[in-house]
Amino acid sequence: MDDLKAVAASTSIPISTGEHFETIEQAASAVASGVLSFIQPEVAWNCGILETIKMTSLAEGMGIRIATHVHLASKTDPEANQIFIVNEKPFTKISTQTTAGSHWGQNQWHRVRVQRIGSKISVWFDDMTTPAMLAEDASFGAVYCREL
């Protein structure tokens, strides 16, 4: 965290980190540093949705904004533009359908929606008329998603 503090001391740009945190302890250390404006937990890196919820709850309690990090890709392959389950194990692809990719462009904002109804999971990108990804998984009970 010393490097993060040094960066924060040298700029007025808001500081964000967290996309490679694996544990709540790593997130707690970053939050305690007092330099974060945002935390960016990446559900695929940090052992799943439950650890992400812990991280975002911790940050929210300290007044730190949340900007989750997600891997949608411009070109689909076995490692990208897919839905994965982690659950404290290596990534396991559970996507049953994906698009060829998501066209990001440069310096553009996009809308992404993750929807879960029962065990059906869908990810929507921009036009929101057709899901970009579909999967089915009943491993977890209710999940919590919050729009900021």
N, C-alpha and C positions, 0 to 999 in steps of 0.2 A: 503494500500500500504506500510505501514511501515514494515510489515512482509516480503514482497517481497524485499524491499530494504535491509533488514538485511540478507536475503538469498543471494542476489546478492553480497553483500559486503564480504561474507564468502567463495566465490567460484569463480573459473574461468570458470565454466560450463555455457554455454549460458542459459539465463532465458526465459521461455515461459509461458504464461497463456492466458486465455480467453475462454476456453471451456464452462464455466458456466456464462459468461457475458450475461445479458439480455438486456442491453441498450447501446447505443452509449456513454452515460455519463460514464459508468463503463470502457469501452474501452479507452475513452479519459483520464481518471484518470491513468490507467495503462501505457498508452503511455507517459503521462506527467511525470511519475516517473523517466524516463530516464534509466531504468534498463533492459528493454526488448530487447532480440535479435530476438524473434519471437512472433507473436500473433496467437492464435489458436481459432478463432471464430467457434462455433458449431451452424450451421443453425437451428437445432432443439431446442436449448436453447434460442437463441437470437431473437425470434419473426420473423424468416424467412429470406429469401434471401436478402431482401432490407436492413435490419439492418446489415446483414453480409457484404454486399457491402460497407455500410457506414464505418464499422469498418476497413475493409481491406484498404479502400481508405485513411482513417486517418493514419493508421500505415504506409502505403507505403509512404505517404507524409513526414513522419519522418524518413524514411530509415530503418524501421523495417520490417523484412522478414515475410511472411505470410505462415502459415502451417495450413490449415483448418482442423478441427477435425470432424470426421464422425463416425457414429455407424454402421459399418458392423459387423455382428456377425458370430461366428462359427456354431451357431444353430439358425434357424429361429423360432420365436414365435411371438405372436401379438405385442410385444414391440420391437423386434430386427430384423435386416436384412430386413427392410421394408422401403418403401418411405412414408414419412409423409408430410402433409401440416400443417403449423403452423398459419401463417397470423394473429398474435396477438390473437390466440385462443388456447385451448388445442390441442395437437397432434391429427390429424385425418389421419388414415392410408388410403392411396390412391393406394397402390400397388395392381396390378391385377395379378401379377405373381412374385414369388421369387424362388430362389434355396433353397436347404435344409440348406445352410449356406456357409460361406467363410472360407476356410482352411488356417489360418494364419501361423501356425508353430510358431517357436520362433526365434527372432532376424533375421527376414527376411524382405526385402523390397518387396513391391507389387505395381502393377500398378492398378489404379482405374480411370475409365473414366465415367463422367456423361454427357449424351447427351440429348439434347432436340430438337426435330424437330416438329414444330407446337405445339400441345398439348401433344405429345407423349414423355415420359421421360423414359430413360433407364440408368441403372447403370451396368458397365462392370467391371469384376475383373480378373486380370492376363491374362488368355488366350485370352480374347477379341473376341472369336468367337461366344459366346452366352451370352446375357445379364444375369446378376445375378438377376436383378429386372426390372420390367416394371410397368409403371403407365401412366395414362392419366389425365391431368388437364389443363384447360385453364384460371385459375384464374388470372394469371399474364401476362403481355406483355413480352417483351424481357428480358432475363436474361443475366448476364455477368459471364463468367467463364474464369479464366486465369491460364495457366500452368506456374509454376515458375521453 
